Amino acid sequence: MTAIPVGVTVNGEDHVFPDPLSVRELLERLNLPCQGVALAIDGAVFPKSRWDEPVGRGWEIEVLTAVQGG
């Protein structure tokens, strides 16, 4: 049985992964931080408690970092 590739958009860039992966694994593969960030998936906040769940095909993911300033 062949795995179906997972296609997602992360911060406006399209990515295709050959195998299913979790949200946390996606961040690691893209060399994005897992600490100090928040995720929005399809425009809704995605809590860190769910980062071990599989990434859905076609998701639009935004990785958000806090910026300090005034």
C-alpha positions as CSV (number, residue, x, y, z in Angstrom):
1,M,0.0,0.0,0.0
2,T,1.4,3.4,-1.0
3,A,1.0,6.4,1.2
4,I,-0.8,9.4,-0.4
5,P,1.3,12.6,-0.2
6,V,0.2,15.3,2.1
7,G,0.0,18.8,0.6
8,V,-0.2,21.9,2.8
9,T,0.5,25.6,2.7
10,V,2.8,27.0,5.5
11,N,3.1,30.7,5.8
12,G,2.1,31.1,2.2
13,E,4.4,28.5,0.8
14,D,3.2,25.2,-0.7
15,H,4.8,22.0,0.6
16,V,4.2,18.3,-0.2
17,F,5.3,15.5,2.1
18,P,5.5,11.9,0.9
19,D,4.1,10.4,4.2
20,P,1.6,11.5,6.8
21,L,3.1,13.5,9.6
22,S,2.1,15.3,12.8
23,V,2.0,19.0,13.2
24,R,5.0,18.9,15.4
25,E,6.9,16.8,12.8
26,L,6.0,19.3,10.1
27,L,7.5,22.1,12.1
28,E,10.7,20.1,12.6
29,R,11.0,19.1,8.9
30,L,10.6,22.8,8.0
31,N,13.1,23.9,10.6
32,L,10.5,26.0,12.3
33,P,10.5,26.6,16.1
34,C,8.2,24.5,18.4
35,Q,8.7,27.0,21.3
36,G,7.4,30.5,21.4
37,V,5.1,30.2,18.5
38,A,1.3,29.8,17.9
39,L,-0.4,28.1,15.0
40,A,-3.4,29.0,13.1
41,I,-4.9,26.4,10.8
42,D,-7.4,27.5,8.2
43,G,-7.7,30.8,10.2
44,A,-8.4,29.2,13.6
45,V,-6.0,28.9,16.5
46,F,-4.6,25.3,16.8
47,P,-3.7,24.6,20.4
48,K,-0.3,23.1,21.2
49,S,-2.1,20.2,22.9
50,R,-3.1,19.0,19.4
51,W,0.3,19.3,17.8
52,D,0.8,15.5,17.8
53,E,-2.3,15.0,15.6
54,P,-1.8,14.3,11.9
55,V,-1.6,17.1,9.4
56,G,-4.7,17.3,7.2
57,R,-4.4,17.5,3.4
58,G,-4.9,21.0,2.1
59,W,-4.5,22.7,5.4
60,E,-3.4,26.4,5.4
61,I,-1.0,26.8,8.3
62,E,0.3,30.0,9.7
63,V,3.2,29.9,12.2
64,L,3.0,33.0,14.3
65,T,5.6,34.5,16.6
66,A,5.2,37.2,19.2
67,V,6.9,40.4,18.3
68,Q,7.9,42.9,21.0
69,G,7.9,46.6,20.3
70,G,5.9,49.7,20.7
